[in-house]
């Protein structure tokens, strides 16, 4: 069976540039404004680490703590899933 794959520009993480995203990584959940994407990492502005999500039906995380820097990088290889959530 032959499968055709259509590649589109600015799909995936690049389509979310400038938006607040949530990244589920190997061990942690990160959230922040996505301001950079390259082959090895993504760059978040005003990043937070989510220690407790609470209900996914609510607007805010139960426990999301700001990281001590304006920018934070997450390795692309550690990303399991991502998207706009909150």
C-alpha positions as CSV (number, residue, x, y, z in Angstrom):
1,X,0.0,0.0,0.0
2,X,1.4,3.4,-1.0
3,X,1.0,6.3,1.4
4,X,1.3,9.9,0.2
5,X,2.6,12.4,2.7
6,X,1.9,16.1,2.1
7,X,4.4,18.5,3.6
8,X,3.2,22.0,4.4
9,X,5.2,25.0,5.4
10,X,4.7,26.6,8.8
11,X,3.0,23.6,10.2
12,X,3.5,22.2,13.8
13,X,5.4,24.3,16.2
14,X,6.2,27.0,13.6
15,X,2.5,27.6,13.2
16,X,2.2,28.4,16.9
17,X,5.0,31.1,16.9
18,X,3.9,34.1,18.9
19,X,1.2,32.1,20.8
20,X,1.2,30.8,24.4
21,X,1.9,27.1,24.1
22,X,2.1,24.1,26.5
23,X,4.9,21.5,25.9
24,X,4.7,18.1,27.4
25,X,8.3,16.9,27.6
26,X,9.9,13.7,28.9
27,X,9.4,14.6,32.6
28,X,8.0,18.1,32.8
29,X,5.3,20.3,31.3
30,X,6.4,23.8,30.2
31,X,4.3,26.7,29.1
32,X,5.1,30.2,27.8
33,X,5.0,32.3,24.6
34,X,6.7,30.5,21.8
35,X,9.2,32.9,20.3
36,X,11.7,30.6,18.5
37,X,11.9,27.2,16.8
38,X,14.9,25.5,15.2
39,X,16.1,22.0,14.5
40,X,17.3,21.3,18.0
41,X,15.2,23.4,20.4
42,X,12.3,25.8,21.0
43,X,12.5,29.1,22.9
44,X,9.8,30.2,25.3
45,X,9.3,33.7,26.6
46,X,8.1,34.2,30.2
47,X,8.3,30.5,30.8
48,X,6.6,28.5,33.5
49,X,7.0,24.9,34.6
50,X,3.7,23.1,35.5
51,X,4.0,21.0,38.6
52,X,0.3,20.2,38.9
53,X,-2.2,20.6,36.1
54,X,-5.5,20.4,37.9
55,X,-8.5,19.9,35.6
56,X,-7.9,20.4,31.9
57,X,-11.3,22.0,31.8
58,X,-10.2,25.0,33.8
59,X,-8.5,28.1,32.4
60,X,-5.5,28.1,34.8
61,X,-3.0,25.5,35.9
62,X,-3.3,24.4,39.5
63,X,0.5,24.9,40.1
64,X,2.6,26.6,37.4
65,X,5.7,28.4,38.6
66,X,7.6,31.0,36.7
67,X,11.2,30.1,35.8
68,X,13.8,32.7,36.9
69,X,14.7,33.9,33.4
70,X,12.8,35.8,30.6
71,X,13.6,33.0,28.1
72,X,13.9,29.2,28.4
73,X,14.9,26.6,25.8
74,X,13.4,23.1,25.5
75,X,15.1,20.4,23.5
76,X,13.1,19.3,20.5
77,X,14.1,15.7,21.2
78,X,12.4,15.8,24.6
79,X,9.0,17.0,23.3
80,X,6.3,14.4,23.4
81,X,3.4,16.7,22.5
82,X,2.5,20.4,22.3
83,X,-0.2,22.9,21.6
84,X,-2.3,25.8,22.7
85,X,-4.1,24.8,25.8
86,X,-4.8,27.7,28.2
